[in-house]
Amino acid sequence: MSESVRIAFLGTGSMGSAMVRRLLATGHAVTVWNRTPAAATPLVEDGATVVTEAAEAARGCDVLLTMLFDDAAHEQTLLGAGGALAALPAGALHVACGTISVGLSQRLAAAHAARGQQFVAAPVFGRPNVAADGRLWIVAAGEDAALERAEPVLTALSRGISRVGSEPQQAHAVKLAGNFMINLMIQAMSEAVVFAEGLGIDAATMLETVNAALFQSPFYATYARLLLAPPDPPGATLRLGLKDVTLFLEAAGSCGLKPEVATVIAARLRAAAESGLGDADWAAGMLAAARSAAAGTTAGTTTGTASHTVALTGAKSEPVH
């Protein structure tokens, strides 16, 4: 794939904008669209072309990338009346980078096949600052020819690509599994922090000690910082964590599985979101919920013990997931 390939990008929130800027920085020409036009306008200064309709972006492009919020946004933008797929030329490639349900991934694959278009699922692991540095980890699935065609664009965005199957929904399933595991990690760390604080132990010291002794994981170290000094604005919100574990449970249910711990985590996240923590940073929001649960109180936007209080807008630390 050469740099003259026409790329369209739908969805320029914090993650999408970082990905677009990375593509522009690596020499690609990119046409962008966002449901809220103001979120796309700043990309003009970086060299992007901004259009007002998703179909306009898709019309005539060679490769269409999407980073939209949820299933509903994908369905409206891609499959709705006047949607982008109807405008996408036969033979063009759609690369779906967002976290969506297994069921929607299957429907998109069928819709593309009916139109003679190629489809690759390529959900990403990483926060916006990681995307800006071109260091996402991408999980990809699709037919070999489509994956080969997508690889140059995905390489510009990533430090690594895992091919996990020939059916696009397999990549989206792996992404959901990964995000479920992140939820479990955050919950375990949150309850350990509450436990340490209850016994008068400095939370940061406890997390650093356990990671050094047991895990030696940069990922654990990053989330320890996010728990205690959440970024402002959040790189990922608690509401996104709830969305993803809900999709994980739906996919598990479709094949007759009933994951017990995922059900508990989903209930905890739902209660936290309903209490006002939905827009808090994913990690710090779960810590606030854990503190409230341990104290038998209702979670809110600020929580803590007498010795340690965390405001969820927090310090402007940079996550390095």
Buried (B, 14 or more C-beta within 10 A) or exposed (E): BEEEBBBBBBBBBBBBBBBBBBBBEBEBBBBBBBBEEEBBBEBEEBBBBBBEEBBBBBBEBBBBBBBBBBBEBBBBBBBBEEBBBBBBBEEBBBBBBBBBBBBBBBBBBEBBEEBEBBBBBBBBBBBBBBBBEBBBBBBBBBBEEBBEBBBBBBBBBBEEBEBBBEBBBBBBBBBBBBBBEBBBBBBEBBBBBBBBBEEEBBBBEBBBEBBEEEEEEEBBBBBBBBBBBBBBEBBBBBBBBBBBBBBBBBBBEEEEEEBEEBEEBBEBBBBBBEBBBBBBBBBBBBBBBBBBBBBEEBBBBEBBBEEBEBBBBBEEBEBBB
